[in-house]
């Protein structure tokens, strides 16, 4: 039987620890420091702690859940080995060009080093210059803390705003000139892993980073809400670029959520024909028909799996 005194005692103890941490922060650091440097530290901690495990998976395996195995349909300006695969689904026959693209240790190291440089030289200054706007709109770090309802509503609204801005910004980046001179940097990694989520041209970091900070900038949230928003947004984009489709992936339980499988498709097709431009949720692609290729591929894969299941030999029961 659960001891209620023990449970409530632990809750009170956790609240006391939280109060001590909050008191320490607001006593030893200014609101400007917490909003800029503090947010930067939160971002870096969540980003690298959530992204590094996927980097290790690139080396150690879990091939069973890898979306792009060693061979996949793709077009990239790198040295690749090309073969043609003939696929049969009943009487339907078609060919797919496949290429082999593996992220080498050198490519992974390049990604990490560039990320550190971009984060320090682009992300941190952006957080610093954004503070006056946040403060003007009502940003605060003072007590009392906002209720969970307020926090949840604000973060949900940030996701909606970010999705809308990101979709159109991302779609524009796939026009010929912008892709060639800006967005192609992000697509250097046609087989993405978690940390590649923020690997991009500095101009793109500013362009699409605007989508992330727009919601908080116009609402002036509490510091706690800002830190939670940054954390969940980072976790989402790292997962979308992880390259793995696990049984516990959120996209399996929330159909409107894009996730890794949805975004991985975007990375392995021709730059002007990829589709799947959405950030977190997929409704923008569905509304504007930019996910048709992805849905057709999913339908073909389902048909192939059904055909294979019907064609599989059955064991005779004696």
C-alpha positions, 0 to 999 in steps of 0.5 A: 500500500502506498504511504500518502504521507511519503508521497506528499512529503516527496512532492513538498520536498521537490517543490522546496528544491525547485524554490531553492533553485529559483531563488538562487537564479533570480538572486545571482543573475539578472533577468537579462542574463537568464533570458539570454545566457540562461536560455542558450545554456538550456538550448545547448544542454537539451540539444546535445544531450538528446542528439548525441545518442543518435550520433552513437547509433550511427556507429553502433547500429540499431539498424532494425529501426533505421529509416534509410538503410545502407541503400535508399532512393536519393539524389546528393552531390557526393560520391555514391554507388548507384544501382537499379532495383526492380520492384514488383507488386503483383503485376505492377513493376517499376524501377527505383534508383538507389544510392548508398550514403553513409555519414563518415566520422569526418562528416559527423565531426564537421557537423558538430564543430560547425554547430558549436560555431554557429550556436555561439556566433548566431544563436547566442547573439540572436537571444541577446538582441531579442531580450528587449522585444520580449521585455517590452511585450511583458516577459518576466522571471518573477514569482508567481509562476504561471499555471500549467494551463497558461503554459500549455496554451501558450506552448500550443499556440507557439507550435501553431505559429511556428508551423505556419511560418516554418512551412512557408519559409522552408518552402521558399528555401526550396526555390532554385536560387535559395536552395543553391546558395542557402538551404543546400547546406542543411541538405548536405546530410541526405541521411540525417542524424539528430544533430543535423537538425540545426546544421544550416547556413547562418542565413537560414538559422536567422530566417527559420529561427524567427519562426521559433521565437515569434510566438514568445516575442509577441506574447511576452511569456514567463521565463519558465514557459520560454525554457519549456518551449525551447526544450520541447521544440529542440526535442521535436526537431532532433527527433524529426532528424534522427533517422530512426522510426521506433515503435514508440515514436510519437508519429505512431500514436499521433497521426498529425505529428510528422516525426522522423519518417515524414521528414526523412523523406524530405531529405532524400529526394530532389531539392525542388520536388521533395515536399514535406515542408512542415515542421512539427505537424503535417496539416500544412503539407496536407492542405497544400498538397505538398505531401502527395509523393510521401503518401503515395510512397507509403501506399506502395510500401503498404501494398508491397508488405501486404503482397509479401504477406500473402505470398509468404509460404504457410507451414502445414499443420500435421 
